[in-house]
Amino acid sequence: GNSSSGGGSAADYGPPASNVLSEAQKYIGVVYEWGGADPSVGFDCSGLVYYCHLRCGRSLPPRTTHGYGGGWFPVSEAQPGDVLWNPTHVGICAAPGGSSYVHASNTGGNVRWGSYPIFERAYRF
């Protein structure tokens, strides 16, 4: 569905891209670099999400934390590989319901696991 204004259901968007999570885990420890979208340089949050999807043969909208077009669904429905979003940060879901995730953290200074519930929406591409 095309519901950029309102949330839908995860079931509307096909199966989750669990291989995206497998890809993201390869980069745990890679340094945080603002604007970075390559492991040789470093990643920022959207760069990591973009790069991992690209490596898994999935197209993603332009790198952004401002939100993605198309439909979103509640974080409670997120599955491993889904994109977790808030207005200033994105990550890759690692456990059902978004209870853990992989993200490029500017506070931690690298790609790392996270579990603090900071995300507002989930997307699937």
Jmol script that loads the backbone (N, CA, C; Angstrom):
load data "model"
ATOM      1  N   GLY A   1       0.819  -1.198   0.000  1.00  0.00           N
ATOM      2  CA  GLY A   1       0.000   0.000   0.000  1.00  0.00           C
ATOM      3  C   GLY A   1       0.851   1.245   0.000  1.00  0.00           C
ATOM      4  N   ASN A   2       0.304   2.340  -0.494  1.00  0.00           N
ATOM      5  CA  ASN A   2       1.022   3.606  -0.508  1.00  0.00           C
ATOM      6  C   ASN A   2       0.438   4.473   0.593  1.00  0.00           C
ATOM      7  N   SER A   3       0.968   4.292   1.796  1.00  0.00           N
ATOM      8  CA  SER A   3       0.385   4.995   2.936  1.00  0.00           C
ATOM      9  C   SER A   3       1.453   5.767   3.690  1.00  0.00           C
ATOM     10  N   SER A   4       2.000   6.782   3.035  1.00  0.00           N
ATOM     11  CA  SER A   4       3.066   7.546   3.671  1.00  0.00           C
ATOM     12  C   SER A   4       2.539   8.377   4.836  1.00  0.00           C
ATOM     13  N   SER A   5       1.230   8.638   4.845  1.00  0.00           N
ATOM     14  CA  SER A   5       0.679   9.452   5.926  1.00  0.00           C
ATOM     15  C   SER A   5       0.264   8.609   7.119  1.00  0.00           C
ATOM     16  N   GLY A   6      -0.096   7.359   6.878  1.00  0.00           N
ATOM     17  CA  GLY A   6      -0.543   6.520   7.981  1.00  0.00           C
ATOM     18  C   GLY A   6       0.107   5.160   7.928  1.00  0.00           C
ATOM     19  N   GLY A   7       0.181   4.518   9.056  1.00  0.00           N
ATOM     20  CA  GLY A   7       0.823   3.222   9.139  1.00  0.00           C
ATOM     21  C   GLY A   7      -0.072   2.113   8.631  1.00  0.00           C
ATOM     22  N   GLY A   8       0.553   1.081   8.100  1.00  0.00           N
ATOM     23  CA  GLY A   8      -0.165  -0.101   7.676  1.00  0.00           C
ATOM     24  C   GLY A   8       0.247  -1.266   8.540  1.00  0.00           C
ATOM     25  N   SER A   9       0.275  -2.430   7.925  1.00  0.00           N
ATOM     26  CA  SER A   9       0.694  -3.636   8.614  1.00  0.00           C
ATOM     27  C   SER A   9       1.919  -4.191   7.923  1.00  0.00           C
ATOM     28  N   ALA A  10       2.803  -4.822   8.680  1.00  0.00           N
ATOM     29  CA  ALA A  10       4.002  -5.420   8.102  1.00  0.00           C
ATOM     30  C   ALA A  10       3.642  -6.410   7.007  1.00  0.00           C
ATOM     31  N   ALA A  11       2.500  -7.075   7.153  1.00  0.00           N
ATOM     32  CA  ALA A  11       2.079  -8.087   6.189  1.00  0.00           C
ATOM     33  C   ALA A  11       1.826  -7.493   4.801  1.00  0.00           C
ATOM     34  N   ASP A  12       1.649  -6.176   4.733  1.00  0.00           N
ATOM     35  CA  ASP A  12       1.391  -5.520   3.453  1.00  0.00           C
ATOM     36  C   ASP A  12       2.632  -5.478   2.561  1.00  0.00           C
ATOM     37  N   TYR A  13       3.813  -5.765   3.132  1.00  0.00           N
ATOM     38  CA  TYR A  13       5.045  -5.471   2.413  1.00  0.00           C
ATOM     39  C   TYR A  13       5.910  -6.689   2.119  1.00  0.00           C
ATOM     40  N   GLY A  14       5.316  -7.869   2.130  1.00  0.00           N
ATOM     41  CA  GLY A  14       6.081  -9.052   1.783  1.00  0.00           C
ATOM     42  C   GLY A  14       6.996  -9.478   2.920  1.00  0.00           C
ATOM     43  N   PRO A  15       7.823 -10.492   2.661  1.00  0.00           N
ATOM     44  CA  PRO A  15       8.666 -11.026   3.736  1.00  0.00           C
ATOM     45  C   PRO A  15       9.798 -10.075   4.105  1.00  0.00           C
ATOM     46  N   PRO A  16      10.259 -10.140   5.352  1.00  0.00           N
ATOM     47  CA  PRO A  16      11.382  -9.289   5.759  1.00  0.00           C
ATOM     48  C   PRO A  16      12.682  -9.737   5.102  1.00  0.00           C
ATOM     49  N   ALA A  17      13.621  -8.802   4.970  1.00  0.00           N
ATOM     50  CA  ALA A  17      14.911  -9.077   4.319  1.00  0.00           C
ATOM     51  C   ALA A  17      15.930  -9.480   5.373  1.00  0.00           C
ATOM     52  N   SER A  18      15.799 -10.712   5.876  1.00  0.00           N
ATOM     53  CA  SER A  18      16.680 -11.127   6.970  1.00  0.00           C
ATOM     54  C   SER A  18      18.148 -11.132   6.550  1.00  0.00           C
ATOM     55  N   ASN A  19      18.425 -11.261   5.239  1.00  0.00           N
ATOM     56  CA  ASN A  19      19.819 -11.228   4.788  1.00  0.00           C
ATOM     57  C   ASN A  19      20.453  -9.850   4.994  1.00  0.00           C
ATOM     58  N   VAL A  20      19.622  -8.804   5.086  1.00  0.00           N
ATOM     59  CA  VAL A  20      20.140  -7.460   5.363  1.00  0.00           C
ATOM     60  C   VAL A  20      20.765  -7.412   6.759  1.00  0.00           C
ATOM     61  N   LEU A  21      20.143  -8.089   7.703  1.00  0.00           N
ATOM     62  CA  LEU A  21      20.711  -8.160   9.048  1.00  0.00           C
ATOM     63  C   LEU A  21      22.039  -8.917   9.028  1.00  0.00           C
ATOM     64  N   SER A  22      22.092 -10.030   8.317  1.00  0.00           N
ATOM     65  CA  SER A  22      23.351 -10.793   8.203  1.00  0.00           C
ATOM     66  C   SER A  22      24.461  -9.924   7.638  1.00  0.00           C
ATOM     67  N   GLU A  23      24.130  -9.112   6.659  1.00  0.00           N
ATOM     68  CA  GLU A  23      25.109  -8.198   6.053  1.00  0.00           C
ATOM     69  C   GLU A  23      25.558  -7.157   7.078  1.00  0.00           C
ATOM     70  N   ALA A  24      24.613  -6.576   7.795  1.00  0.00           N
ATOM     71  CA  ALA A  24      24.941  -5.525   8.760  1.00  0.00           C
ATOM     72  C   ALA A  24      25.875  -6.036   9.852  1.00  0.00           C
ATOM     73  N   GLN A  25      25.702  -7.278  10.260  1.00  0.00           N
ATOM     74  CA  GLN A  25      26.516  -7.835  11.333  1.00  0.00           C
ATOM     75  C   GLN A  25      27.997  -7.917  10.952  1.00  0.00           C
ATOM     76  N   LYS A  26      28.274  -7.958   9.648  1.00  0.00           N
ATOM     77  CA  LYS A  26      29.671  -8.007   9.183  1.00  0.00           C
ATOM     78  C   LYS A  26      30.425  -6.726   9.527  1.00  0.00           C
ATOM     79  N   TYR A  27      29.697  -5.655   9.770  1.00  0.00           N
ATOM     80  CA  TYR A  27      30.331  -4.340   9.924  1.00  0.00           C
ATOM     81  C   TYR A  27      30.335  -3.854  11.371  1.00  0.00           C
ATOM     82  N   ILE A  28      29.973  -4.724  12.305  1.00  0.00           N
ATOM     83  CA  ILE A  28      30.056  -4.372  13.726  1.00  0.00           C
ATOM     84  C   ILE A  28      31.490  -3.910  14.012  1.00  0.00           C
ATOM     85  N   GLY A  29      31.619  -2.750  14.624  1.00  0.00           N
ATOM     86  CA  GLY A  29      32.937  -2.224  14.949  1.00  0.00           C
ATOM     87  C   GLY A  29      33.487  -1.237  13.938  1.00  0.00           C
ATOM     88  N   VAL A  30      32.900  -1.167  12.737  1.00  0.00           N
ATOM     89  CA  VAL A  30      33.356  -0.184  11.744  1.00  0.00           C
ATOM     90  C   VAL A  30      33.096   1.220  12.288  1.00  0.00           C
ATOM     91  N   VAL A  31      34.034   2.109  12.083  1.00  0.00           N
ATOM     92  CA  VAL A  31      33.985   3.445  12.658  1.00  0.00           C
ATOM     93  C   VAL A  31      32.798   4.259  12.124  1.00  0.00           C
ATOM     94  N   TYR A  32      32.262   5.116  12.988  1.00  0.00           N
ATOM     95  CA  TYR A  32      31.224   6.061  12.572  1.00  0.00           C
ATOM     96  C   TYR A  32      31.876   7.187  11.784  1.00  0.00           C
ATOM     97  N   GLU A  33      31.297   7.491  10.624  1.00  0.00           N
ATOM     98  CA  GLU A  33      31.780   8.608   9.803  1.00  0.00           C
ATOM     99  C   GLU A  33      30.563   9.308   9.230  1.00  0.00           C
ATOM    100  N   TRP A  34      30.379  10.597   9.581  1.00  0.00           N
ATOM    101  CA  TRP A  34      29.225  11.327   9.079  1.00  0.00           C
ATOM    102  C   TRP A  34      29.250  11.341   7.554  1.00  0.00           C
ATOM    103  N   GLY A  35      28.142  10.916   6.933  1.00  0.00           N
ATOM    104  CA  GLY A  35      28.059  10.860   5.482  1.00  0.00           C
ATOM    105  C   GLY A  35      28.672   9.602   4.893  1.00  0.00           C
ATOM    106  N   GLY A  36      29.238   8.746   5.736  1.00  0.00           N
ATOM    107  CA  GLY A  36      29.915   7.554   5.246  1.00  0.00           C
ATOM    108  C   GLY A  36      28.944   6.466   4.824  1.00  0.00           C
ATOM    109  N   ALA A  37      29.257   5.821   3.696  1.00  0.00           N
ATOM    110  CA  ALA A  37      28.394   4.747   3.200  1.00  0.00           C
ATOM    111  C   ALA A  37      29.235   3.609   2.632  1.00  0.00           C
ATOM    112  N   ASP A  38      30.406   3.381   3.210  1.00  0.00           N
ATOM    113  CA  ASP A  38      31.304   2.339   2.723  1.00  0.00           C
ATOM    114  C   ASP A  38      32.160   1.883   3.902  1.00  0.00           C
ATOM    115  N   PRO A  39      32.335   0.562   4.071  1.00  0.00           N
ATOM    116  CA  PRO A  39      33.080   0.084   5.249  1.00  0.00           C
ATOM    117  C   PRO A  39      34.542   0.520   5.275  1.00  0.00           C
ATOM    118  N   SER A  40      35.104   0.859   4.115  1.00  0.00           N
ATOM    119  CA  SER A  40      36.504   1.294   4.099  1.00  0.00           C
ATOM    120  C   SER A  40      36.654   2.715   4.633  1.00  0.00           C
ATOM    121  N   VAL A  41      35.555   3.474   4.634  1.00  0.00           N
ATOM    122  CA  VAL A  41      35.563   4.864   5.095  1.00  0.00           C
ATOM    123  C   VAL A  41      34.896   4.971   6.462  1.00  0.00           C
ATOM    124  N   GLY A  42      33.823   4.243   6.632  1.00  0.00           N
ATOM    125  CA  GLY A  42      32.986   4.317   7.817  1.00  0.00           C
ATOM    126  C   GLY A  42      31.550   4.530   7.397  1.00  0.00           C
ATOM    127  N   PHE A  43      30.661   4.445   8.358  1.00  0.00           N
ATOM    128  CA  PHE A  43      29.232   4.582   8.089  1.00  0.00           C
ATOM    129  C   PHE A  43      28.610   5.603   9.017  1.00  0.00           C
ATOM    130  N   ASP A  44      27.632   6.350   8.483  1.00  0.00           N
ATOM    131  CA  ASP A  44      26.681   6.984   9.371  1.00  0.00           C
ATOM    132  C   ASP A  44      25.431   6.100   9.365  1.00  0.00           C
ATOM    133  N   CYS A  45      24.428   6.468  10.127  1.00  0.00           N
ATOM    134  CA  CYS A  45      23.304   5.546  10.313  1.00  0.00           C
ATOM    135  C   CYS A  45      22.605   5.210   9.002  1.00  0.00           C
ATOM    136  N   SER A  46      22.317   6.220   8.188  1.00  0.00           N
ATOM    137  CA  SER A  46      21.605   5.948   6.945  1.00  0.00           C
ATOM    138  C   SER A  46      22.519   5.288   5.917  1.00  0.00           C
ATOM    139  N   GLY A  47      23.806   5.596   5.980  1.00  0.00           N
ATOM    140  CA  GLY A  47      24.760   4.974   5.064  1.00  0.00           C
ATOM    141  C   GLY A  47      24.853   3.470   5.282  1.00  0.00           C
ATOM    142  N   LEU A  48      24.840   3.054   6.543  1.00  0.00           N
ATOM    143  CA  LEU A  48      24.873   1.623   6.851  1.00  0.00           C
ATOM    144  C   LEU A  48      23.631   0.920   6.311  1.00  0.00           C
ATOM    145  N   VAL A  49      22.473   1.489   6.556  1.00  0.00           N
ATOM    146  CA  VAL A  49      21.219   0.893   6.100  1.00  0.00           C
ATOM    147  C   VAL A  49      21.200   0.806   4.572  1.00  0.00           C
ATOM    148  N   TYR A  50      21.611   1.884   3.924  1.00  0.00           N
ATOM    149  CA  TYR A  50      21.635   1.934   2.466  1.00  0.00           C
ATOM    150  C   TYR A  50      22.590   0.884   1.897  1.00  0.00           C
ATOM    151  N   TYR A  51      23.810   0.840   2.419  1.00  0.00           N
ATOM    152  CA  TYR A  51      24.848  -0.056   1.914  1.00  0.00           C
ATOM    153  C   TYR A  51      24.438  -1.517   2.070  1.00  0.00           C
ATOM    154  N   CYS A  52      23.887  -1.869   3.225  1.00  0.00           N
ATOM    155  CA  CYS A  52      23.509  -3.263   3.466  1.00  0.00           C
ATOM    156  C   CYS A  52      22.393  -3.707   2.529  1.00  0.00           C
ATOM    157  N   HIS A  53      21.433  -2.839   2.281  1.00  0.00           N
ATOM    158  CA  HIS A  53      20.378  -3.180   1.326  1.00  0.00           C
ATOM    159  C   HIS A  53      20.947  -3.333  -0.078  1.00  0.00           C
ATOM    160  N   LEU A  54      21.832  -2.434  -0.455  1.00  0.00           N
ATOM    161  CA  LEU A  54      22.440  -2.491  -1.777  1.00  0.00           C
ATOM    162  C   LEU A  54      23.192  -3.805  -1.965  1.00  0.00           C
ATOM    163  N   ARG A  55      23.959  -4.211  -0.966  1.00  0.00           N
ATOM    164  CA  ARG A  55      24.732  -5.449  -1.026  1.00  0.00           C
ATOM    165  C   ARG A  55      23.837  -6.674  -1.130  1.00  0.00           C
ATOM    166  N   CYS A  56      22.590  -6.534  -0.689  1.00  0.00           N
ATOM    167  CA  CYS A  56      21.643  -7.645  -0.741  1.00  0.00           C
ATOM    168  C   CYS A  56      20.705  -7.548  -1.945  1.00  0.00           C
ATOM    169  N   GLY A  57      21.052  -6.664  -2.861  1.00  0.00           N
ATOM    170  CA  GLY A  57      20.289  -6.556  -4.097  1.00  0.00           C
ATOM    171  C   GLY A  57      18.946  -5.874  -3.953  1.00  0.00           C
ATOM    172  N   ARG A  58      18.807  -5.066  -2.927  1.00  0.00           N
ATOM    173  CA  ARG A  58      17.555  -4.346  -2.723  1.00  0.00           C
ATOM    174  C   ARG A  58      17.781  -2.851  -2.912  1.00  0.00           C
ATOM    175  N   SER A  59      16.848  -2.231  -3.596  1.00  0.00           N
ATOM    176  CA  SER A  59      16.982  -0.791  -3.787  1.00  0.00           C
ATOM    177  C   SER A  59      16.299  -0.076  -2.632  1.00  0.00           C
ATOM    178  N   LEU A  60      16.921   0.977  -2.215  1.00  0.00           N
ATOM    179  CA  LEU A  60      16.415   1.764  -1.100  1.00  0.00           C
ATOM    180  C   LEU A  60      16.282   3.198  -1.585  1.00  0.00           C
ATOM    181  N   PRO A  61      15.304   3.940  -1.065  1.00  0.00           N
ATOM    182  CA  PRO A  61      15.233   5.353  -1.428  1.00  0.00           C
ATOM    183  C   PRO A  61      16.530   6.071  -1.048  1.00  0.00           C
ATOM    184  N   PRO A  62      16.724   7.295  -1.526  1.00  0.00           N
ATOM    185  CA  PRO A  62      17.957   8.027  -1.203  1.00  0.00           C
ATOM    186  C   PRO A  62      18.224   8.035   0.293  1.00  0.00           C
ATOM    187  N   ARG A  63      19.489   8.039   0.643  1.00  0.00           N
ATOM    188  CA  ARG A  63      19.879   7.967   2.048  1.00  0.00           C
ATOM    189  C   ARG A  63      19.296   9.137   2.818  1.00  0.00           C
ATOM    190  N   THR A  64      18.581   8.805   3.870  1.00  0.00           N
ATOM    191  CA  THR A  64      17.875   9.854   4.589  1.00  0.00           C
ATOM    192  C   THR A  64      17.489   9.394   5.983  1.00  0.00           C
ATOM    193  N   THR A  65      17.351  10.313   6.900  1.00  0.00           N
ATOM    194  CA  THR A  65      16.690  10.014   8.167  1.00  0.00           C
ATOM    195  C   THR A  65      15.375  10.780   8.253  1.00  0.00           C
ATOM    196  N   HIS A  66      14.992  11.457   7.158  1.00  0.00           N
ATOM    197  CA  HIS A  66      13.783  12.279   7.197  1.00  0.00           C
ATOM    198  C   HIS A  66      12.523  11.455   6.988  1.00  0.00           C
ATOM    199  N   GLY A  67      12.690  10.171   6.715  1.00  0.00           N
ATOM    200  CA  GLY A  67      11.528   9.329   6.437  1.00  0.00           C
ATOM    201  C   GLY A  67      11.588   8.826   5.020  1.00  0.00           C
ATOM    202  N   TYR A  68      10.947   7.709   4.789  1.00  0.00           N
ATOM    203  CA  TYR A  68      10.932   7.101   3.464  1.00  0.00           C
ATOM    204  C   TYR A  68       9.521   7.194   2.923  1.00  0.00           C
ATOM    205  N   GLY A  69       9.420   7.308   1.603  1.00  0.00           N
ATOM    206  CA  GLY A  69       8.102   7.266   0.985  1.00  0.00           C
ATOM    207  C   GLY A  69       7.527   5.861   1.137  1.00  0.00           C
ATOM    208  N   GLY A  70       6.262   5.719   0.776  1.00  0.00           N
ATOM    209  CA  GLY A  70       5.661   4.403   0.890  1.00  0.00           C
ATOM    210  C   GLY A  70       5.200   4.121   2.299  1.00  0.00           C
ATOM    211  N   GLY A  71       4.843   2.900   2.533  1.00  0.00           N
ATOM    212  CA  GLY A  71       4.185   2.580   3.787  1.00  0.00           C
ATOM    213  C   GLY A  71       5.132   2.209   4.896  1.00  0.00           C
ATOM    214  N   TRP A  72       4.678   2.443   6.092  1.00  0.00           N
ATOM    215  CA  TRP A  72       5.408   2.050   7.283  1.00  0.00           C
ATOM    216  C   TRP A  72       4.452   1.300   8.189  1.00  0.00           C
ATOM    217  N   PHE A  73       4.998   0.673   9.213  1.00  0.00           N
ATOM    218  CA  PHE A  73       4.173  -0.089  10.142  1.00  0.00           C
ATOM    219  C   PHE A  73       4.774   0.039  11.531  1.00  0.00           C
ATOM    220  N   PRO A  74       4.051  -0.372  12.559  1.00  0.00           N
ATOM    221  CA  PRO A  74       4.549  -0.186  13.916  1.00  0.00           C
ATOM    222  C   PRO A  74       5.822  -0.986  14.186  1.00  0.00           C
ATOM    223  N   VAL A  75       6.689  -0.432  14.998  1.00  0.00           N
ATOM    224  CA  VAL A  75       7.915  -1.120  15.388  1.00  0.00           C
ATOM    225  C   VAL A  75       7.591  -2.474  16.026  1.00  0.00           C
ATOM    226  N   SER A  76       6.458  -2.573  16.699  1.00  0.00           N
ATOM    227  CA  SER A  76       6.077  -3.837  17.343  1.00  0.00           C
ATOM    228  C   SER A  76       5.940  -4.982  16.344  1.00  0.00           C
ATOM    229  N   GLU A  77       5.743  -4.654  15.051  1.00  0.00           N
ATOM    230  CA  GLU A  77       5.621  -5.674  14.010  1.00  0.00           C
ATOM    231  C   GLU A  77       6.933  -5.923  13.274  1.00  0.00           C
ATOM    232  N   ALA A  78       7.976  -5.204  13.628  1.00  0.00           N
ATOM    233  CA  ALA A  78       9.245  -5.317  12.904  1.00  0.00           C
ATOM    234  C   ALA A  78       9.859  -6.709  13.070  1.00  0.00           C
ATOM    235  N   GLN A  79      10.514  -7.150  11.994  1.00  0.00           N
ATOM    236  CA  GLN A  79      11.216  -8.430  11.982  1.00  0.00           C
ATOM    237  C   GLN A  79      12.663  -8.181  11.568  1.00  0.00           C
ATOM    238  N   PRO A  80      13.564  -9.123  11.870  1.00  0.00           N
ATOM    239  CA  PRO A  80      14.973  -8.933  11.506  1.00  0.00           C
ATOM    240  C   PRO A  80      15.153  -8.566  10.029  1.00  0.00           C
ATOM    241  N   GLY A  81      15.920  -7.510   9.808  1.00  0.00           N
ATOM    242  CA  GLY A  81      16.167  -7.005   8.465  1.00  0.00           C
ATOM    243  C   GLY A  81      15.361  -5.772   8.121  1.00  0.00           C
ATOM    244  N   ASP A  82      14.281  -5.526   8.856  1.00  0.00           N
ATOM    245  CA  ASP A  82      13.486  -4.324   8.595  1.00  0.00           C
ATOM    246  C   ASP A  82      14.272  -3.077   9.017  1.00  0.00           C
ATOM    247  N   VAL A  83      13.911  -1.947   8.433  1.00  0.00           N
ATOM    248  CA  VAL A  83      14.537  -0.674   8.788  1.00  0.00           C
ATOM    249  C   VAL A  83      13.734  -0.036   9.920  1.00  0.00           C
ATOM    250  N   LEU A  84      14.427   0.336  10.972  1.00  0.00           N
ATOM    251  CA  LEU A  84      13.794   1.050  12.085  1.00  0.00           C
ATOM    252  C   LEU A  84      14.125   2.527  11.944  1.00  0.00           C
ATOM    253  N   TRP A  85      13.150   3.371  12.221  1.00  0.00           N
ATOM    254  CA  TRP A  85      13.281   4.804  11.915  1.00  0.00           C
ATOM    255  C   TRP A  85      12.779   5.677  13.050  1.00  0.00           C
ATOM    256  N   ASN A  86      13.478   6.788  13.290  1.00  0.00           N
ATOM    257  CA  ASN A  86      12.912   7.935  13.995  1.00  0.00           C
ATOM    258  C   ASN A  86      13.400   9.175  13.241  1.00  0.00           C
ATOM    259  N   PRO A  87      12.958  10.376  13.596  1.00  0.00           N
ATOM    260  CA  PRO A  87      13.308  11.546  12.777  1.00  0.00           C
ATOM    261  C   PRO A  87      14.797  11.844  12.672  1.00  0.00           C
ATOM    262  N   THR A  88      15.629  11.286  13.548  1.00  0.00           N
ATOM    263  CA  THR A  88      17.057  11.602  13.490  1.00  0.00           C
ATOM    264  C   THR A  88      17.957  10.383  13.362  1.00  0.00           C
ATOM    265  N   HIS A  89      17.379   9.179  13.283  1.00  0.00           N
ATOM    266  CA  HIS A  89      18.231   7.986  13.302  1.00  0.00           C
ATOM    267  C   HIS A  89      17.529   6.818  12.625  1.00  0.00           C
ATOM    268  N   VAL A  90      18.322   5.913  12.056  1.00  0.00           N
ATOM    269  CA  VAL A  90      17.797   4.669  11.488  1.00  0.00           C
ATOM    270  C   VAL A  90      18.693   3.510  11.894  1.00  0.00           C
ATOM    271  N   GLY A  91      18.134   2.322  11.918  1.00  0.00           N
ATOM    272  CA  GLY A  91      18.882   1.118  12.245  1.00  0.00           C
ATOM    273  C   GLY A  91      18.262  -0.075  11.548  1.00  0.00           C
ATOM    274  N   ILE A  92      18.873  -1.228  11.723  1.00  0.00           N
ATOM    275  CA  ILE A  92      18.397  -2.462  11.107  1.00  0.00           C
ATOM    276  C   ILE A  92      17.930  -3.401  12.219  1.00  0.00           C
ATOM    277  N   CYS A  93      16.672  -3.764  12.160  1.00  0.00           N
ATOM    278  CA  CYS A  93      16.067  -4.615  13.179  1.00  0.00           C
ATOM    279  C   CYS A  93      16.804  -5.949  13.266  1.00  0.00           C
ATOM    280  N   ALA A  94      17.077  -6.393  14.508  1.00  0.00           N
ATOM    281  CA  ALA A  94      17.785  -7.653  14.727  1.00  0.00           C
ATOM    282  C   ALA A  94      16.951  -8.668  15.489  1.00  0.00           C
ATOM    283  N   ALA A  95      15.835  -8.257  16.062  1.00  0.00           N
ATOM    284  CA  ALA A  95      14.979  -9.169  16.815  1.00  0.00           C
ATOM    285  C   ALA A  95      13.529  -8.740  16.636  1.00  0.00           C
ATOM    286  N   PRO A  96      12.591  -9.689  16.661  1.00  0.00           N
ATOM    287  CA  PRO A  96      11.179  -9.334  16.486  1.00  0.00           C
ATOM    288  C   PRO A  96      10.753  -8.218  17.429  1.00  0.00           C
ATOM    289  N   GLY A  97      10.002  -7.268  16.871  1.00  0.00           N
ATOM    290  CA  GLY A  97       9.534  -6.138  17.657  1.00  0.00           C
ATOM    291  C   GLY A  97      10.567  -5.047  17.848  1.00  0.00           C
ATOM    292  N   GLY A  98      11.725  -5.203  17.203  1.00  0.00           N
ATOM    293  CA  GLY A  98      12.754  -4.166  17.274  1.00  0.00           C
ATOM    294  C   GLY A  98      13.442  -4.092  18.623  1.00  0.00           C
ATOM    295  N   SER A  99      13.393  -5.169  19.408  1.00  0.00           N
ATOM    296  CA  SER A  99      13.985  -5.128  20.745  1.00  0.00           C
ATOM    297  C   SER A  99      15.512  -5.086  20.712  1.00  0.00           C
ATOM    298  N   SER A 100      16.106  -5.455  19.593  1.00  0.00           N
ATOM    299  CA  SER A 100      17.523  -5.182  19.367  1.00  0.00           C
ATOM    300  C   SER A 100      17.724  -4.840  17.904  1.00  0.00           C
ATOM    301  N   TYR A 101      18.838  -4.191  17.615  1.00  0.00           N
ATOM    302  CA  TYR A 101      19.088  -3.695  16.266  1.00  0.00           C
ATOM    303  C   TYR A 101      20.581  -3.451  16.093  1.00  0.00           C
ATOM    304  N   VAL A 102      20.988  -3.325  14.831  1.00  0.00           N
ATOM    305  CA  VAL A 102      22.351  -2.927  14.487  1.00  0.00           C
ATOM    306  C   VAL A 102      22.260  -1.519  13.915  1.00  0.00           C
ATOM    307  N   HIS A 103      23.139  -0.626  14.398  1.00  0.00           N
ATOM    308  CA  HIS A 103      23.095   0.756  13.913  1.00  0.00           C
ATOM    309  C   HIS A 103      24.494   1.362  13.970  1.00  0.00           C
ATOM    310  N   ALA A 104      24.682   2.408  13.169  1.00  0.00           N
ATOM    311  CA  ALA A 104      25.924   3.184  13.220  1.00  0.00           C
ATOM    312  C   ALA A 104      25.678   4.316  14.210  1.00  0.00           C
ATOM    313  N   SER A 105      26.325   4.226  15.359  1.00  0.00           N
ATOM    314  CA  SER A 105      26.059   5.138  16.458  1.00  0.00           C
ATOM    315  C   SER A 105      27.112   6.232  16.546  1.00  0.00           C
ATOM    316  N   ASN A 106      26.670   7.482  16.449  1.00  0.00           N
ATOM    317  CA  ASN A 106      27.642   8.574  16.592  1.00  0.00           C
ATOM    318  C   ASN A 106      28.072   8.731  18.048  1.00  0.00           C
ATOM    319  N   THR A 107      27.219   8.316  18.992  1.00  0.00           N
ATOM    320  CA  THR A 107      27.618   8.418  20.392  1.00  0.00           C
ATOM    321  C   THR A 107      28.616   7.318  20.752  1.00  0.00           C
ATOM    322  N   GLY A 108      28.409   6.125  20.210  1.00  0.00           N
ATOM    323  CA  GLY A 108      29.353   5.039  20.461  1.00  0.00           C
ATOM    324  C   GLY A 108      30.562   5.115  19.553  1.00  0.00           C
ATOM    325  N   GLY A 109      30.394   5.795  18.418  1.00  0.00           N
ATOM    326  CA  GLY A 109      31.511   5.979  17.506  1.00  0.00           C
ATOM    327  C   GLY A 109      31.759   4.837  16.543  1.00  0.00           C
ATOM    328  N   ASN A 110      30.809   3.886  16.478  1.00  0.00           N
ATOM    329  CA  ASN A 110      30.991   2.794  15.525  1.00  0.00           C
ATOM    330  C   ASN A 110      29.672   2.055  15.288  1.00  0.00           C
ATOM    331  N   VAL A 111      29.743   1.081  14.389  1.00  0.00           N
ATOM    332  CA  VAL A 111      28.592   0.213  14.138  1.00  0.00           C
ATOM    333  C   VAL A 111      28.497  -0.767  15.301  1.00  0.00           C
ATOM    334  N   ARG A 112      27.337  -0.853  15.918  1.00  0.00           N
ATOM    335  CA  ARG A 112      27.198  -1.643  17.129  1.00  0.00           C
ATOM    336  C   ARG A 112      25.768  -2.146  17.288  1.00  0.00           C
ATOM    337  N   TRP A 113      25.597  -3.043  18.243  1.00  0.00           N
ATOM    338  CA  TRP A 113      24.267  -3.487  18.641  1.00  0.00           C
ATOM    339  C   TRP A 113      23.626  -2.409  19.505  1.00  0.00           C
ATOM    340  N   GLY A 114      22.324  -2.328  19.452  1.00  0.00           N
ATOM    341  CA  GLY A 114      21.582  -1.458  20.334  1.00  0.00           C
ATOM    342  C   GLY A 114      20.313  -2.154  20.775  1.00  0.00           C
ATOM    343  N   SER A 115      19.774  -1.722  21.892  1.00  0.00           N
ATOM    344  CA  SER A 115      18.507  -2.291  22.356  1.00  0.00           C
ATOM    345  C   SER A 115      17.591  -1.251  22.999  1.00  0.00           C
ATOM    346  N   TYR A 116      18.087  -0.045  23.174  1.00  0.00           N
ATOM    347  CA  TYR A 116      17.261   0.992  23.787  1.00  0.00           C
ATOM    348  C   TYR A 116      16.129   1.359  22.819  1.00  0.00           C
ATOM    349  N   PRO A 117      14.886   1.398  23.260  1.00  0.00           N
ATOM    350  CA  PRO A 117      13.761   1.637  22.333  1.00  0.00           C
ATOM    351  C   PRO A 117      13.646   3.100  21.905  1.00  0.00           C
ATOM    352  N   ILE A 118      14.288   3.421  20.791  1.00  0.00           N
ATOM    353  CA  ILE A 118      14.312   4.811  20.325  1.00  0.00           C
ATOM    354  C   ILE A 118      13.551   5.016  19.021  1.00  0.00           C
ATOM    355  N   PHE A 119      13.091   3.938  18.392  1.00  0.00           N
ATOM    356  CA  PHE A 119      12.516   4.070  17.049  1.00  0.00           C
ATOM    357  C   PHE A 119      10.995   4.168  17.077  1.00  0.00           C
ATOM    358  N   GLU A 120      10.453   4.870  16.075  1.00  0.00           N
ATOM    359  CA  GLU A 120       9.019   5.165  16.019  1.00  0.00           C
ATOM    360  C   GLU A 120       8.278   4.391  14.944  1.00  0.00           C
ATOM    361  N   ARG A 121       8.991   3.988  13.916  1.00  0.00           N
ATOM    362  CA  ARG A 121       8.356   3.318  12.774  1.00  0.00           C
ATOM    363  C   ARG A 121       9.277   2.236  12.241  1.00  0.00           C
ATOM    364  N   ALA A 122       8.686   1.328  11.472  1.00  0.00           N
ATOM    365  CA  ALA A 122       9.482   0.332  10.763  1.00  0.00           C
ATOM    366  C   ALA A 122       9.112   0.361   9.284  1.00  0.00           C
ATOM    367  N   TYR A 123      10.100   0.103   8.446  1.00  0.00           N
ATOM    368  CA  TYR A 123       9.910   0.046   6.993  1.00  0.00           C
ATOM    369  C   TYR A 123      10.497  -1.262   6.467  1.00  0.00           C
ATOM    370  N   ARG A 124       9.938  -1.715   5.343  1.00  0.00           N
ATOM    371  CA  ARG A 124      10.436  -2.937   4.689  1.00  0.00           C
ATOM    372  C   ARG A 124      10.562  -2.649   3.195  1.00  0.00           C
ATOM    373  N   PHE A 125      11.718  -2.993   2.637  1.00  0.00           N
ATOM    374  CA  PHE A 125      11.976  -2.698   1.212  1.00  0.00           C
ATOM    375  C   PHE A 125      12.236  -3.964   0.425  1.00  0.00           C
TER     376      PHE A 125
END
end "model"
wireframe off; spacefill off
backbone 0.3
color backbone group
